Amino acid sequence: MADYIKELRALVGHRSLILNTSAGALLNDKQELLLQERTGNDDWCFPGGFIVVIFCK
């Protein structure tokens, strides 16, 4: 996803970008929360991601 955002930035500069994202909190029967470890910085977050919309003619 980082390459996609870099490509957009090359086209639009510092103008605002509208990016669709989704995330969710998932609990199991023991009320344990599912988290995912991010690559590169050892942070943890909710599972989710970006939605890329492709327009076709």
All heavy atoms as a GROMACS GRO file, in nm:
protein
  448
    1MET      N    1   0.082  -0.120   0.000
    1MET     CA    2   0.000   0.000   0.000
    1MET      C    3   0.086   0.126   0.000
    1MET      O    4   0.049   0.225  -0.057
    1MET     CB    5  -0.093  -0.002   0.121
    1MET     CG    6  -0.184   0.117   0.129
    1MET     SD    7  -0.276   0.159  -0.018
    1MET     CE    8  -0.402   0.038  -0.016
    2ALA      N    9   0.202   0.120   0.062
    2ALA     CA   10   0.287   0.238   0.070
    2ALA      C   11   0.326   0.288  -0.069
    2ALA      O   12   0.329   0.409  -0.092
    2ALA     CB   13   0.410   0.209   0.154
    3ASP      N   14   0.356   0.197  -0.162
    3ASP     CA   15   0.391   0.238  -0.298
    3ASP      C   16   0.275   0.309  -0.366
    3ASP      O   17   0.294   0.406  -0.439
    3ASP     CB   18   0.434   0.118  -0.381
    3ASP     CG   19   0.567   0.061  -0.336
    3ASP    OD1   20   0.646   0.135  -0.273
    3ASP    OD2   21   0.592  -0.058  -0.362
    4TYR      N   22   0.153   0.260  -0.343
    4TYR     CA   23   0.034   0.321  -0.402
    4TYR      C   24   0.019   0.465  -0.353
    4TYR      O   25  -0.007   0.557  -0.432
    4TYR     CB   26  -0.089   0.238  -0.365
    4TYR     CG   27  -0.220   0.297  -0.409
    4TYR    CD1   28  -0.255   0.297  -0.544
    4TYR    CD2   29  -0.309   0.351  -0.318
    4TYR    CE1   30  -0.376   0.351  -0.587
    4TYR    CE2   31  -0.429   0.406  -0.359
    4TYR     CZ   32  -0.462   0.406  -0.493
    4TYR     OH   33  -0.582   0.459  -0.534
    5ILE      N   34   0.038   0.487  -0.224
    5ILE     CA   35   0.025   0.622  -0.168
    5ILE      C   36   0.137   0.712  -0.220
    5ILE      O   37   0.115   0.829  -0.251
    5ILE     CB   38   0.021   0.617  -0.014
    5ILE    CG1   39  -0.108   0.546   0.030
    5ILE    CG2   40   0.028   0.757   0.046
    5ILE    CD1   41  -0.119   0.521   0.176
    6LYS      N   42   0.258   0.659  -0.234
    6LYS     CA   43   0.368   0.737  -0.290
    6LYS      C   44   0.338   0.780  -0.433
    6LYS      O   45   0.367   0.893  -0.472
    6LYS     CB   46   0.498   0.657  -0.285
    6LYS     CG   47   0.556   0.643  -0.146
    6LYS     CD   48   0.681   0.559  -0.148
    6LYS     CE   49   0.733   0.536  -0.007
    6LYS     NZ   50   0.851   0.449  -0.006
    7GLU      N   51   0.278   0.690  -0.511
    7GLU     CA   52   0.240   0.725  -0.648
    7GLU      C   53   0.134   0.835  -0.650
    7GLU      O   54   0.142   0.928  -0.731
    7GLU     CB   55   0.186   0.602  -0.721
    7GLU     CG   56   0.292   0.498  -0.753
    7GLU     CD   57   0.233   0.372  -0.813
    7GLU    OE1   58   0.121   0.378  -0.869
    7GLU    OE2   59   0.298   0.267  -0.805
    8LEU      N   60   0.036   0.826  -0.559
    8LEU     CA   61  -0.065   0.931  -0.550
    8LEU      C   62  -0.003   1.065  -0.512
    8LEU      O   63  -0.036   1.168  -0.569
    8LEU     CB   64  -0.173   0.894  -0.447
    8LEU     CG   65  -0.275   0.791  -0.487
    8LEU    CD1   66  -0.366   0.759  -0.370
    8LEU    CD2   67  -0.356   0.839  -0.606
    9ARG      N   68   0.087   1.062  -0.416
    9ARG     CA   69   0.154   1.185  -0.371
    9ARG      C   70   0.233   1.248  -0.485
    9ARG      O   71   0.238   1.371  -0.498
    9ARG     CB   72   0.247   1.157  -0.253
    9ARG     CG   73   0.174   1.139  -0.123
    9ARG     CD   74   0.131   1.275  -0.072
    9ARG     NE   75   0.036   1.257   0.035
    9ARG     CZ   76  -0.075   1.327   0.046
    9ARG    NH1   77  -0.106   1.419  -0.041
    9ARG    NH2   78  -0.158   1.306   0.146
   10ALA      N   79   0.296   1.166  -0.569
   10ALA     CA   80   0.370   1.220  -0.684
   10ALA      C   81   0.276   1.294  -0.779
   10ALA      O   82   0.317   1.391  -0.843
   10ALA     CB   83   0.443   1.108  -0.756
   11LEU      N   84   0.152   1.250  -0.786
   11LEU     CA   85   0.055   1.312  -0.876
   11LEU      C   86  -0.013   1.436  -0.816
   11LEU      O   87  -0.034   1.535  -0.886
   11LEU     CB   88  -0.054   1.211  -0.915
   11LEU     CG   89  -0.008   1.093  -0.999
   11LEU    CD1   90  -0.121   0.990  -1.011
   11LEU    CD2   91   0.036   1.140  -1.137
   12VAL      N   92  -0.048   1.430  -0.687
   12VAL     CA   93  -0.129   1.538  -0.628
   12VAL      C   94  -0.054   1.623  -0.527
   12VAL      O   95  -0.110   1.719  -0.474
   12VAL     CB   96  -0.258   1.481  -0.562
   12VAL    CG1   97  -0.342   1.408  -0.662
   12VAL    CG2   98  -0.224   1.394  -0.443
   13GLY      N   99   0.071   1.590  -0.498
   13GLY     CA  100   0.147   1.670  -0.402
   13GLY      C  101   0.091   1.656  -0.261
   13GLY      O  102   0.060   1.546  -0.216
   14HIS      N  103   0.073   1.771  -0.194
   14HIS     CA  104   0.027   1.769  -0.054
   14HIS      C  105  -0.123   1.792  -0.039
   14HIS      O  106  -0.171   1.817   0.073
   14HIS     CB  107   0.105   1.874   0.027
   14HIS     CG  108   0.250   1.841   0.039
   14HIS    ND1  109   0.296   1.742   0.121
   14HIS    CD2  110   0.358   1.892  -0.023
   14HIS    CE1  111   0.427   1.734   0.110
   14HIS    NE2  112   0.467   1.824   0.024
   15ARG      N  113  -0.198   1.783  -0.149
   15ARG     CA  114  -0.344   1.796  -0.139
   15ARG      C  115  -0.400   1.681  -0.055
   15ARG      O  116  -0.340   1.574  -0.045
   15ARG     CB  117  -0.407   1.794  -0.277
   15ARG     CG  118  -0.372   1.918  -0.360
   15ARG     CD  119  -0.432   1.913  -0.496
   15ARG     NE  120  -0.579   1.902  -0.486
   15ARG     CZ  121  -0.657   1.876  -0.588
   15ARG    NH1  122  -0.605   1.856  -0.708
   15ARG    NH2  123  -0.786   1.867  -0.573
   16SER      N  124  -0.516   1.702   0.003
   16SER     CA  125  -0.580   1.599   0.085
   16SER      C  126  -0.615   1.477   0.000
   16SER      O  127  -0.656   1.491  -0.116
   16SER     CB  128  -0.708   1.652   0.150
   16SER     OG  129  -0.677   1.755   0.239
   17LEU      N  130  -0.598   1.359   0.058
   17LEU     CA  131  -0.637   1.234  -0.008
   17LEU      C  132  -0.755   1.175   0.066
   17LEU      O  133  -0.762   1.181   0.189
   17LEU     CB  134  -0.522   1.133  -0.004
   17LEU     CG  135  -0.396   1.165  -0.082
   17LEU    CD1  136  -0.292   1.057  -0.059
   17LEU    CD2  137  -0.426   1.179  -0.229
   18ILE      N  138  -0.848   1.117  -0.006
   18ILE     CA  139  -0.959   1.044   0.055
   18ILE      C  140  -0.929   0.896   0.035
   18ILE      O  141  -0.925   0.847  -0.077
   18ILE     CB  142  -1.094   1.081  -0.009
   18ILE    CG1  143  -1.122   1.230   0.013
   18ILE    CG2  144  -1.205   0.993   0.050
   18ILE    CD1  145  -1.244   1.279  -0.061
   19LEU      N  146  -0.903   0.825   0.143
   19LEU     CA  147  -0.873   0.682   0.139
   19LEU      C  148  -0.976   0.609   0.223
   19LEU      O  149  -1.002   0.645   0.338
   19LEU     CB  150  -0.733   0.655   0.195
   19LEU     CG  151  -0.617   0.723   0.121
   19LEU    CD1  152  -0.487   0.703   0.198
   19LEU    CD2  153  -0.604   0.668  -0.019
   20ASN      N  154  -1.036   0.506   0.167
   20ASN     CA  155  -1.131   0.424   0.241
   20ASN      C  156  -1.055   0.318   0.320
   20ASN      O  157  -0.967   0.252   0.266
   20ASN     CB  158  -1.228   0.354   0.146
   20ASN     CG  159  -1.315   0.453   0.074
   20ASN    OD1  160  -1.370   0.542   0.135
   20ASN    ND2  161  -1.326   0.439  -0.055
   21THR      N  162  -1.090   0.302   0.446
   21THR     CA  163  -1.028   0.200   0.529
   21THR      C  164  -1.135   0.126   0.608
   21THR      O  165  -1.248   0.174   0.621
   21THR     CB  166  -0.926   0.259   0.629
   21THR    OG1  167  -0.995   0.348   0.717
   21THR    CG2  168  -0.817   0.335   0.558
   22SER      N  169  -1.098   0.012   0.659
   22SER     CA  170  -1.188  -0.061   0.748
   22SER      C  171  -1.104  -0.132   0.853
   22SER      O  172  -0.988  -0.165   0.830
   22SER     CB  173  -1.273  -0.162   0.670
   22SER     OG  174  -1.189  -0.257   0.609
   23ALA      N  175  -1.162  -0.151   0.969
   23ALA     CA  176  -1.095  -0.222   1.078
   23ALA      C  177  -1.205  -0.281   1.167
   23ALA      O  178  -1.320  -0.240   1.161
   23ALA     CB  179  -1.006  -0.129   1.158
   24GLY      N  180  -1.167  -0.377   1.248
   24GLY     CA  181  -1.267  -0.437   1.336
   24GLY      C  182  -1.205  -0.490   1.463
   24GLY      O  183  -1.087  -0.524   1.467
   25ALA      N  184  -1.285  -0.493   1.569
   25ALA     CA  185  -1.243  -0.551   1.696
   25ALA      C  186  -1.307  -0.690   1.707
   25ALA      O  187  -1.429  -0.702   1.700
   25ALA     CB  188  -1.286  -0.462   1.812
   26LEU      N  189  -1.224  -0.791   1.719
   26LEU     CA  190  -1.273  -0.929   1.728
   26LEU      C  191  -1.236  -0.988   1.864
   26LEU      O  192  -1.121  -0.985   1.905
   26LEU     CB  193  -1.211  -1.015   1.617
   26LEU     CG  194  -1.238  -0.966   1.475
   26LEU    CD1  195  -1.157  -1.048   1.376
   26LEU    CD2  196  -1.385  -0.975   1.443
   27LEU      N  197  -1.336  -1.043   1.934
   27LEU     CA  198  -1.315  -1.108   2.062
   27LEU      C  199  -1.349  -1.256   2.050
   27LEU      O  200  -1.443  -1.293   1.981
   27LEU     CB  201  -1.405  -1.046   2.170
   27LEU     CG  202  -1.384  -0.899   2.202
   27LEU    CD1  203  -1.492  -0.848   2.295
   27LEU    CD2  204  -1.247  -0.877   2.262
   28ASN      N  205  -1.272  -1.340   2.121
   28ASN     CA  206  -1.306  -1.483   2.123
   28ASN      C  207  -1.391  -1.513   2.247
   28ASN      O  208  -1.432  -1.421   2.320
   28ASN     CB  209  -1.180  -1.570   2.116
   28ASN     CG  210  -1.090  -1.554   2.236
   28ASN    OD1  211  -1.128  -1.495   2.338
   28ASN    ND2  212  -0.969  -1.607   2.226
   29ASP      N  213  -1.417  -1.640   2.275
   29ASP     CA  214  -1.501  -1.680   2.388
   29ASP      C  215  -1.442  -1.640   2.523
   29ASP      O  216  -1.515  -1.626   2.621
   29ASP     CB  217  -1.524  -1.832   2.387
   29ASP     CG  218  -1.607  -1.875   2.267
   29ASP    OD1  219  -1.680  -1.790   2.210
   29ASP    OD2  220  -1.598  -1.993   2.229
   30LYS      N  221  -1.310  -1.621   2.528
   30LYS     CA  222  -1.243  -1.580   2.653
   30LYS      C  223  -1.231  -1.428   2.664
   30LYS      O  224  -1.162  -1.377   2.751
   30LYS     CB  225  -1.103  -1.641   2.659
   30LYS     CG  226  -1.102  -1.792   2.662
   30LYS     CD  227  -0.958  -1.840   2.663
   30LYS     CE  228  -0.951  -1.990   2.651
   30LYS     NZ  229  -0.810  -2.036   2.646
   31GLN      N  230  -1.298  -1.356   2.574
   31GLN     CA  231  -1.293  -1.209   2.568
   31GLN      C  232  -1.152  -1.157   2.540
   31GLN      O  233  -1.115  -1.048   2.582
   31GLN     CB  234  -1.350  -1.147   2.697
   31GLN     CG  235  -1.495  -1.181   2.722
   31GLN     CD  236  -1.584  -1.132   2.608
   31GLN    OE1  237  -1.586  -1.015   2.575
   31GLN    NE2  238  -1.657  -1.224   2.547
   32GLU      N  239  -1.072  -1.237   2.467
   32GLU     CA  240  -0.940  -1.193   2.424
   32GLU      C  241  -0.953  -1.119   2.292
   32GLU      O  242  -1.029  -1.161   2.204
   32GLU     CB  243  -0.845  -1.312   2.407
   32GLU     CG  244  -0.820  -1.386   2.538
   32GLU     CD  245  -0.745  -1.516   2.516
   32GLU    OE1  246  -0.772  -1.586   2.416
   32GLU    OE2  247  -0.659  -1.547   2.600
   33LEU      N  248  -0.881  -1.010   2.279
   33LEU     CA  249  -0.888  -0.924   2.162
   33LEU      C  250  -0.786  -0.965   2.057
   33LEU      O  251  -0.668  -0.987   2.090
   33LEU     CB  252  -0.863  -0.779   2.204
   33LEU     CG  253  -0.870  -0.671   2.098
   33LEU    CD1  254  -1.010  -0.662   2.039
   33LEU    CD2  255  -0.830  -0.537   2.157
   34LEU      N  256  -0.828  -0.979   1.932
   34LEU     CA  257  -0.737  -1.010   1.823
   34LEU      C  258  -0.672  -0.882   1.774
   34LEU      O  259  -0.739  -0.785   1.739
   34LEU     CB  260  -0.813  -1.076   1.707
   34LEU     CG  261  -0.730  -1.103   1.581
   34LEU    CD1  262  -0.624  -1.210   1.608
   34LEU    CD2  263  -0.820  -1.145   1.467
   35LEU      N  264  -0.538  -0.880   1.773
   35LEU     CA  265  -0.461  -0.769   1.719
   35LEU      C  266  -0.362  -0.823   1.618
   35LEU      O  267  -0.328  -0.940   1.620
   35LEU     CB  268  -0.384  -0.696   1.831
   35LEU     CG  269  -0.468  -0.626   1.936
   35LEU    CD1  270  -0.378  -0.572   2.047
   35LEU    CD2  271  -0.550  -0.514   1.875
   36GLN      N  272  -0.316  -0.737   1.528
   36GLN     CA  273  -0.213  -0.778   1.434
   36GLN      C  274  -0.090  -0.691   1.456
   36GLN      O  275  -0.101  -0.572   1.487
   36GLN     CB  276  -0.260  -0.768   1.289
   36GLN     CG  277  -0.280  -0.628   1.237
   36GLN     CD  278  -0.327  -0.628   1.093
   36GLN    OE1  279  -0.400  -0.718   1.052
   36GLN    NE2  280  -0.288  -0.528   1.017
   37GLU      N  281   0.027  -0.754   1.444
   37GLU     CA  282   0.152  -0.681   1.460
   37GLU      C  283   0.189  -0.617   1.326
   37GLU      O  284   0.192  -0.684   1.223
   37GLU     CB  285   0.263  -0.775   1.506
   37GLU     CG  286   0.392  -0.704   1.538
   37GLU     CD  287   0.497  -0.798   1.594
   37GLU    OE1  288   0.476  -0.921   1.594
   37GLU    OE2  289   0.600  -0.748   1.638
   38ARG      N  290   0.218  -0.489   1.330
   38ARG     CA  291   0.255  -0.418   1.208
   38ARG      C  292   0.400  -0.448   1.172
   38ARG      O  293   0.484  -0.464   1.260
   38ARG     CB  294   0.236  -0.268   1.225
   38ARG     CG  295   0.090  -0.230   1.248
   38ARG     CD  296   0.076  -0.082   1.275
   38ARG     NE  297   0.132  -0.003   1.169
   38ARG     CZ  298   0.062   0.052   1.070
   38ARG    NH1  299  -0.069   0.036   1.066
   38ARG    NH2  300   0.120   0.124   0.977
   39THR      N  301   0.430  -0.454   1.045
   39THR     CA  302   0.567  -0.478   1.002
   39THR      C  303   0.646  -0.348   1.008
   39THR      O  304   0.594  -0.241   0.980
   39THR     CB  305   0.573  -0.534   0.859
   39THR    OG1  306   0.507  -0.443   0.772
   39THR    CG2  307   0.507  -0.670   0.849
   40GLY      N  308   0.771  -0.361   1.049
   40GLY     CA  309   0.860  -0.246   1.044
   40GLY      C  310   0.870  -0.163   1.170
   40GLY      O  311   0.972  -0.100   1.193
   41ASN      N  312   0.767  -0.161   1.256
   41ASN     CA  313   0.776  -0.074   1.373
   41ASN      C  314   0.731  -0.142   1.503
   41ASN      O  315   0.725  -0.077   1.606
   41ASN     CB  316   0.698   0.056   1.352
   41ASN     CG  317   0.551   0.032   1.329
   41ASN    OD1  318   0.500  -0.078   1.342
   41ASN    ND2  319   0.480   0.138   1.294
   42ASP      N  320   0.699  -0.269   1.500
   42ASP     CA  321   0.660  -0.346   1.620
   42ASP      C  322   0.537  -0.292   1.691
   42ASP      O  323   0.516  -0.320   1.808
   42ASP     CB  324   0.777  -0.357   1.718
   42ASP     CG  325   0.894  -0.433   1.660
   42ASP    OD1  326   0.870  -0.529   1.584
   42ASP    OD2  327   1.010  -0.400   1.692
   43ASP      N  328   0.455  -0.213   1.624
   43ASP     CA  329   0.328  -0.167   1.682
   43ASP      C  330   0.221  -0.273   1.660
   43ASP      O  331   0.232  -0.359   1.573
   43ASP     CB  332   0.282  -0.037   1.617
   43ASP     CG  333   0.358   0.084   1.666
   43ASP    OD1  334   0.424   0.075   1.771
   43ASP    OD2  335   0.352   0.188   1.599
   44TRP      N  336   0.114  -0.266   1.740
   44TRP     CA  337   0.000  -0.357   1.727
   44TRP      C  338  -0.123  -0.275   1.693
   44TRP      O  339  -0.137  -0.161   1.737
   44TRP     CB  340  -0.021  -0.433   1.858
   44TRP     CG  341   0.090  -0.530   1.883
   44TRP    CD1  342   0.210  -0.503   1.943
   44TRP    CD2  343   0.093  -0.668   1.849
   44TRP    NE1  344   0.288  -0.616   1.946
   44TRP    CE2  345   0.218  -0.719   1.890
   44TRP    CE3  346   0.003  -0.753   1.788
   44TRP    CZ2  347   0.254  -0.852   1.872
   44TRP    CZ3  348   0.038  -0.886   1.769
   44TRP    CH2  349   0.162  -0.934   1.812
   45CYS      N  350  -0.214  -0.332   1.613
   45CYS     CA  351  -0.334  -0.260   1.573
   45CYS      C  352  -0.447  -0.358   1.547
   45CYS      O  353  -0.428  -0.479   1.548
   45CYS     CB  354  -0.306  -0.176   1.450
   45CYS     SG  355  -0.257  -0.274   1.307
   46PHE      N  356  -0.567  -0.302   1.525
   46PHE     CA  357  -0.681  -0.385   1.486
   46PHE      C  358  -0.659  -0.438   1.345
   46PHE      O  359  -0.601  -0.369   1.261
   46PHE     CB  360  -0.811  -0.304   1.488
   46PHE     CG  361  -0.857  -0.264   1.624
   46PHE    CD1  362  -0.866  -0.131   1.659
   46PHE    CD2  363  -0.892  -0.360   1.718
   46PHE    CE1  364  -0.910  -0.093   1.785
   46PHE    CE2  365  -0.935  -0.324   1.844
   46PHE     CZ  366  -0.943  -0.190   1.877
   47PRO      N  367  -0.706  -0.558   1.315
   47PRO     CA  368  -0.697  -0.606   1.178
   47PRO      C  369  -0.782  -0.518   1.085
   47PRO      O  370  -0.890  -0.476   1.122
   47PRO     CB  371  -0.752  -0.749   1.182
   47PRO     CG  372  -0.805  -0.771   1.319
   47PRO     CD  373  -0.769  -0.655   1.404
   48GLY      N  374  -0.731  -0.489   0.969
   48GLY     CA  375  -0.803  -0.405   0.875
   48GLY      C  376  -0.717  -0.374   0.755
   48GLY      O  377  -0.613  -0.436   0.734
   49GLY      N  378  -0.759  -0.278   0.676
   49GLY     CA  379  -0.680  -0.242   0.561
   49GLY      C  380  -0.747  -0.134   0.478
   49GLY      O  381  -0.851  -0.082   0.513
   50PHE      N  382  -0.680  -0.102   0.367
   50PHE     CA  383  -0.728  -0.002   0.274
   50PHE      C  384  -0.813  -0.067   0.166
   50PHE      O  385  -0.793  -0.183   0.133
   50PHE     CB  386  -0.610   0.070   0.206
   50PHE     CG  387  -0.537   0.163   0.295
   50PHE    CD1  388  -0.429   0.122   0.369
   50PHE    CD2  389  -0.576   0.296   0.304
   50PHE    CE1  390  -0.360   0.208   0.451
   50PHE    CE2  391  -0.509   0.383   0.387
   50PHE     CZ  392  -0.400   0.340   0.461
   51ILE      N  393  -0.903   0.010   0.112
   51ILE     CA  394  -0.985  -0.035   0.000
   51ILE      C  395  -0.947   0.051  -0.120
   51ILE      O  396  -0.959   0.174  -0.115
   51ILE     CB  397  -1.135  -0.020   0.030
   51ILE    CG1  398  -1.172  -0.100   0.154
   51ILE    CG2  399  -1.219  -0.060  -0.090
   51ILE    CD1  400  -1.310  -0.066   0.208
   52VAL      N  401  -0.897  -0.010  -0.224
   52VAL     CA  402  -0.860   0.063  -0.344
   52VAL      C  403  -0.972   0.046  -0.447
   52VAL      O  404  -1.007  -0.065  -0.483
   52VAL     CB  405  -0.727   0.010  -0.402
   52VAL    CG1  406  -0.692   0.083  -0.530
   52VAL    CG2  407  -0.615   0.024  -0.300
   53VAL      N  408  -1.028   0.158  -0.490
   53VAL     CA  409  -1.135   0.156  -0.587
   53VAL      C  410  -1.075   0.181  -0.726
   53VAL      O  411  -1.003   0.278  -0.746
   53VAL     CB  412  -1.241   0.265  -0.556
   53VAL    CG1  413  -1.350   0.265  -0.662
   53VAL    CG2  414  -1.297   0.244  -0.419
   54ILE      N  415  -1.102   0.091  -0.818
   54ILE     CA  416  -1.053   0.105  -0.955
   54ILE      C  417  -1.173   0.135  -1.045
   54ILE      O  418  -1.270   0.060  -1.046
   54ILE     CB  419  -0.982  -0.024  -1.001
   54ILE    CG1  420  -0.862  -0.051  -0.911
   54ILE    CG2  421  -0.940  -0.012  -1.146
   54ILE    CD1  422  -0.795  -0.184  -0.938
   55PHE      N  423  -1.165   0.244  -1.118
   55PHE     CA  424  -1.272   0.282  -1.208
   55PHE      C  425  -1.244   0.226  -1.346
   55PHE      O  426  -1.135   0.240  -1.398
   55PHE     CB  427  -1.286   0.434  -1.215
   55PHE     CG  428  -1.328   0.496  -1.085
   55PHE    CD1  429  -1.235   0.550  -0.998
   55PHE    CD2  430  -1.462   0.496  -1.048
   55PHE    CE1  431  -1.273   0.606  -0.877
   55PHE    CE2  432  -1.501   0.550  -0.928
   55PHE     CZ  433  -1.407   0.605  -0.843
   56CYS      N  434  -1.342   0.163  -1.406
   56CYS     CA  435  -1.330   0.108  -1.540
   56CYS      C  436  -1.426   0.179  -1.634
   56CYS      O  437  -1.535   0.217  -1.594
   56CYS     CB  438  -1.360  -0.042  -1.539
   56CYS     SG  439  -1.249  -0.137  -1.436
   57LYS      N  440  -1.386   0.192  -1.758
   57LYS     CA  441  -1.475   0.253  -1.859
   57LYS      C  442  -1.555   0.147  -1.927
   57LYS      O  443  -1.518   0.037  -1.943
   57LYS     CB  444  -1.394   0.330  -1.961
   57LYS     CG  445  -1.335   0.456  -1.905
   57LYS     CD  446  -1.266   0.533  -2.016
   57LYS     CE  447  -1.213   0.663  -1.963
   57LYS     NZ  448  -1.152   0.744  -2.065
   0.00000   0.00000   0.00000
